[in-house]
Amino acid sequence: MQQAGPSATAILGLGVYRPERVVTNDEICEVLDSSDEWIQTRSGIRSRRYAADGESLLDMAAVAAQRALAVAGVDAADLGTVIVATSTHVQHTPAAAPVLADRLGSRAAAFDVSAGCAGFCHALSVASDLVRGGNARYVLVVGVERLSTFMDPTDRGTAFIFADGAGAVVVGGADEPGIGPVAWGSDGSQSHVITQSMRCDELDAEHPLVVQMEGTQVFRWAPFAMADVARDAVARAGLTLDDLDVFVPHQANLRITETLARNLKLPESVAIARDVQESGNTSAASVPLAIEAMVRSGEAKEGDTALLIAFGAGLSYAGQVVAIPPVAGV
């Protein structure tokens, strides 16, 4: 028996949460053997946000989710599914999503997606398919990370890059397509490039679990491989690069963003997200946070055609064309 869902989906609302604590490069360099100039030259990052002591990943996710639901005009009780994209939930079980759903007052099906920095775009595609398949009327997608929990402050490859935050969207049916087909995949042969410092069964008090990354290898891969993925996502949506208003790549590194944009030869009229400068790399939260920043600054507006691209540990990647949704607080 076939279930009938709507023929098109869209993002009905977006909400974010940025922790109050701003961490400058100078503060990072109190521990890290580096400088503000070196960090900005290498990554473009000027500052980032860390969660407060006692402020959990679920706390951040709940605020972003409530804001997204409010701007979308959807009650939590009407959610069919809750998907949390994260790599920094501190427990393997239970997953973050069922706990978040309960906090919101929902008994929806709930599960986590672990696809590194590509997690939000993966979860967004799954949410769209769930709605179109008739399995959920509304789906909440949250990208959230508390990377400050899993960093070595003396590691010159990661300590200045990663940060905390949350972004959430509500996906539902639409008269016109607002979420295009996904272009996604993985390259497990490079899984060693972004990884955790050790296996969970090897942990002890003297060896904490932290994120490790071969930054040079990521830079050699992402701006070139992701250009092909970006073109594929645009073609799948039946568009060309000239049809785009906004480009929102994962905020990994400003140099990666700018090299990727040059490789794509984007029209000068396309606005490009550069939220990494103030927010750092928030992994699965970076794409929704960057959308919010662009709308807040006036670089993008509701209804604009945006290309999303995300990539990270796995190595996993995903991208799709979307219509910019209503944004909470803007």
Secondary structure as UniProt FT lines:
FT   STRAND          9..17
FT   STRAND          21..24
FT   HELIX           25..28
FT   TURN            29..31
FT   HELIX           36..43
FT   STRAND          47..50
FT   TURN            53..54
FT   HELIX           57..72
FT   HELIX           76..78
FT   STRAND          81..85
FT   HELIX           96..104
FT   STRAND          109..113
FT   HELIX           116..118
FT   HELIX           119..132
FT   TURN            133..134
FT   STRAND          138..146
FT   HELIX           147..150
FT   TURN            153..154
FT   TURN            156..161
FT   STRAND          164..173
FT   STRAND          183..186
FT   HELIX           188..193
FT   STRAND          194..196
FT   HELIX           200..202
FT   TURN            205..206
FT   STRAND          211..213
FT   HELIX           215..236
FT   TURN            237..238
FT   HELIX           241..243
FT   STRAND          246..249
FT   HELIX           254..264
FT   TURN            268..269
FT   STRAND          271..272
FT   HELIX           276..279
FT   HELIX           283..285
FT   HELIX           286..297
FT   TURN            302..303
FT   STRAND          305..312
FT   TURN            313..315
FT   STRAND          316..323
FT   TURN            328..329
//
